[in-house]
Amino acid sequence: MPSEDNRASRLRSARLYAGYRSATKAAEDLKVPVGTYAGHENGSRDFDTETAKLYASFFNVRLAWLMLGEGPRSDAGLREPERISIDEWDPAEPDHVSHIDSENIGDDGGVLSGAQRYTPKTPGATPEIDVRPGAGHGQAGAEVVAISSAGTVTGHKVVNEWLIPDSFFRHELQASPAGSIFMAVVGDSMVPTLYPGNRIIVDTRQSSFGADGIYVFDDGDGEPRVKRLSKVLFSQPPAVTILSDNAAHPPQNALLEHVRIIGRVVGQVSRL
């Protein structure tokens, strides 16, 4: 019989399952006080059903499993995905990474919208959307309308799907499988790190500035950019420096409140 006393250990397991190695980082992204979350995870404080719903949704696990230990941990399936370490992962192996070309998706390939969860044509696949963040000037892509079981939704057209194991997202990229999307880069300001045409993997669950890194963001003009963001120490109100890896593009400073972060770049797919 599952014990409710194990909620704390299941919560920790859920955090690790979602790719968060740090409880502090998870609490920050959840917008829950770090001390409160730490108490829930170490068992010194219990949490109610409403809080459990927040955790289950954020970490992409089943509520019944988190609260009572019933059934599989997630809806992804009854079996746990095999962990693939960075040394074992072979991008040429079709069981590990596959690209589903847009010809196979078709003109009605789908719409990625905040109004509903995207259902890939290939089970388990991650969508690439018609948004090209600029290492320079980006292209937002046209919004499209689709009819679904949820009604009429507006979002960005899905142009490709990529099949990558959840375990690779969680353990190697430390990203949310359910919250990740692919985008194609345009412009040269992030060369030699990112070249035009490279696909970047963006974890949209990391939509707030937590630490220095490469992010996709816009400044309110609807034009997505991909750049490094670095915290300006002791700034008040908080500010960041926007950096390009290409030395020909000078850095810029901006107030953090003016930067709308879409997600953090956690990986890329490119040709050698």
C-alpha positions in Angstrom: 0.0 0.0 0.0 1.6 3.3 -1.0 2.2 5.7 1.9 1.5 9.4 1.8 4.7 9.8 3.8 6.6 9.2 0.6 5.2 12.3 -1.1 8.4 14.2 -0.3 10.6 11.6 -2.0 8.2 11.4 -5.0 8.4 15.2 -5.3 12.2 15.0 -5.4 11.9 12.3 -8.0 9.5 14.4 -10.1 12.0 17.3 -10.0 14.8 15.2 -11.2 12.5 13.6 -13.8 11.8 17.1 -15.2 15.6 17.8 -15.4 16.0 20.1 -12.4 19.1 19.1 -10.5 18.7 22.0 -8.2 15.7 22.3 -5.9 16.4 26.1 -5.6 16.2 26.5 -9.4 12.9 24.5 -9.5 11.4 26.7 -6.7 12.4 29.9 -8.5 10.8 28.7 -11.8 7.7 27.6 -9.9 7.6 31.0 -8.2 7.4 29.2 -4.8 9.5 30.4 -1.8 12.6 28.3 -1.7 12.1 27.4 2.0 8.6 26.3 1.4 9.5 24.1 -1.5 12.5 22.7 0.4 10.3 21.7 3.2 7.9 19.9 0.9 10.7 18.0 -0.7 12.5 17.1 2.6 9.3 16.1 4.3 9.4 18.7 7.0 6.2 20.3 5.6 3.2 18.6 4.0 1.5 20.0 0.9 -2.1 20.0 -0.1 -3.9 18.9 -3.3 -3.8 22.3 -4.9 -0.1 22.6 -4.4 0.4 19.1 -5.7 -1.6 20.0 -8.8 0.9 22.8 -9.4 3.9 20.5 -8.9 2.4 17.7 -11.1 1.6 20.0 -14.0 5.0 21.8 -13.8 7.1 18.6 -13.5 4.8 16.7 -16.0 3.9 13.9 -13.7 0.6 12.3 -12.7 -1.2 13.8 -9.7 -2.3 10.4 -8.4 1.3 9.2 -8.5 2.6 12.3 -6.7 0.0 12.2 -4.0 -0.5 8.5 -3.5 2.1 6.7 -5.5 -0.5 5.1 -7.7 0.1 4.1 -11.3 2.9 5.2 -13.5 4.8 8.4 -12.8 3.8 10.1 -16.1 1.4 9.7 -18.9 4.3 9.1 -21.3 3.8 5.4 -20.8 4.0 2.6 -18.4 7.7 2.0 -19.0 10.4 4.4 -18.0 12.6 5.6 -20.9 16.1 4.3 -21.0 18.7 6.9 -19.9 21.2 7.7 -22.6 24.4 9.2 -21.4 26.3 11.7 -23.5 29.0 9.1 -24.1 26.4 6.5 -25.3 24.3 8.8 -27.4 24.8 8.3 -31.1 23.0 10.9 -33.3 23.2 8.5 -36.2 21.1 5.9 -34.4 17.5 6.2 -35.5 16.2 5.0 -32.1 17.8 8.0 -30.5 17.2 11.0 -32.7 15.0 11.3 -35.7 13.9 14.2 -37.9 10.4 14.0 -39.4 10.5 16.1 -42.5 7.8 18.7 -43.1 6.7 16.7 -46.2 5.5 14.0 -43.8 3.7 16.4 -41.6 1.8 18.1 -44.4 0.3 21.5 -44.7 -2.0 20.8 -41.8 0.9 19.6 -39.6 -0.4 21.4 -36.6 -0.4 24.5 -34.5 1.6 25.2 -31.3 -0.6 27.3 -29.1 -0.7 28.2 -25.4 -4.4 27.3 -25.4 -3.8 23.6 -25.6 -1.1 21.0 -25.5 0.5 20.1 -28.9 -0.2 16.5 -30.0 2.6 15.4 -32.4 1.9 13.3 -35.5 4.7 11.1 -34.4 4.2 10.1 -30.8 6.8 11.6 -28.5 8.2 14.0 -31.1 9.2 17.6 -30.3 7.8 20.4 -32.6 9.8 22.9 -34.7 7.7 26.0 -35.1 7.7 28.7 -37.8 9.7 31.2 -35.7 13.3 32.0 -36.5 15.0 33.8 -33.6 17.6 36.2 -35.0 21.2 36.3 -34.2 20.6 39.7 -35.6 16.9 40.3 -36.8 14.4 37.5 -36.2 11.3 36.3 -38.0 8.2 35.7 -35.9 6.4 33.7 -38.6 2.8 34.0 -39.4 0.2 33.1 -36.8 -2.3 30.5 -38.1 -5.7 29.4 -36.9 -6.7 25.8 -36.5 -9.9 24.0 -35.5 -9.4 21.4 -32.8 -11.4 19.5 -30.1 -10.7 22.5 -27.9 -12.3 24.9 -30.4 -10.6 27.5 -32.5 -7.0 28.1 -31.5 -4.3 30.6 -32.7 -0.7 29.8 -32.6 2.5 29.2 -34.6 2.6 26.6 -37.4 4.6 23.5 -36.8 6.9 22.9 -39.7 8.9 19.9 -38.5 9.0 17.3 -35.8 12.1 15.9 -34.1 12.1 12.7 -32.1 14.5 12.7 -29.1 14.2 10.6 -26.0 12.7 12.2 -22.9 15.7 10.9 -20.9 18.1 12.9 -23.1 16.1 16.1 -22.4 16.0 15.4 -18.7 19.5 14.2 -17.9 21.7 15.7 -20.6 20.0 18.9 -21.5 18.4 19.4 -18.1 15.3 20.6 -19.8 11.5 19.9 -19.8 10.6 17.4 -22.6 7.0 18.7 -22.7 8.1 22.4 -22.7 10.8 22.2 -25.4 10.6 23.3 -29.0 12.9 23.6 -31.9 13.6 26.9 -33.8 15.9 27.7 -36.8 18.5 30.4 -36.4 18.9 33.4 -38.8 21.7 36.0 -38.7 25.3 35.8 -37.8 25.7 37.6 -34.5 26.1 34.3 -32.5 28.7 32.9 -34.8 30.8 30.8 -34.0 28.4 29.2 -31.4 25.3 29.3 -33.6 25.3 29.5 -37.4 22.4 30.5 -39.6 20.2 27.4 -40.3 21.1 25.7 -37.0 18.2 24.4 -35.1 18.2 25.4 -31.4 16.4 23.5 -28.7 14.5 26.0 -26.5 13.1 25.1 -23.1 10.0 27.3 -22.8 9.5 26.3 -19.1 12.7 28.4 -18.4 10.9 31.6 -19.3 12.5 33.8 -16.6 16.1 34.9 -16.1 17.8 32.6 -13.7 21.5 32.6 -14.6 23.7 33.8 -17.4 23.1 31.8 -20.6 21.7 31.9 -24.1 18.0 32.8 -24.3 15.4 33.4 -26.9 13.6 36.7 -26.1 12.0 39.8 -27.5 11.9 43.4 -26.3 8.2 43.9 -27.0 8.4 44.3 -30.8 7.4 40.7 -31.5 10.8 40.1 -33.2 12.5 37.1 -31.5 16.2 37.2 -30.8 18.7 34.7 -29.6 21.6 36.1 -27.6 23.5 35.7 -24.4 22.1 37.4 -21.4 24.4 38.3 -18.5 23.3 39.9 -15.2 24.5 43.4 -14.5 25.8 43.1 -10.9 24.2 45.3 -8.3 21.8 46.9 -10.8 18.6 48.3 -9.4 16.2 47.8 -11.0 17.7 44.5 -12.3 19.4 44.8 -15.7 21.1 42.5 -18.1 23.8 42.8 -20.8 22.8 41.4 -24.2 25.9 39.8 -25.7 26.7 38.5 -29.2 29.4 35.9 -29.7 30.3 37.6 -33.0 32.7 40.4 -31.9 31.4 42.6 -34.8 28.2 43.1 -32.8 28.6 45.4 -29.7 26.9 44.5 -26.4 23.8 46.3 -25.2 22.3 46.8 -21.8 18.6 46.5 -21.0 16.3 46.5 -18.0 15.3 42.9 -17.2 11.6 44.0 -17.0 11.8 45.0 -20.7 13.1 41.6 -21.9 10.3 39.1 -22.5 12.1 35.7 -22.2 10.5 33.0 -24.4 12.9 30.2 -23.2 16.4 29.2 -22.6 18.5 27.6 -25.3 19.6 24.2 -24.0 21.0 22.6 -27.1 21.3 22.7 -30.9 21.3 20.5 -34.0 23.8 21.3 -36.7 25.9 19.9 -39.4 29.7 19.6 -39.1 
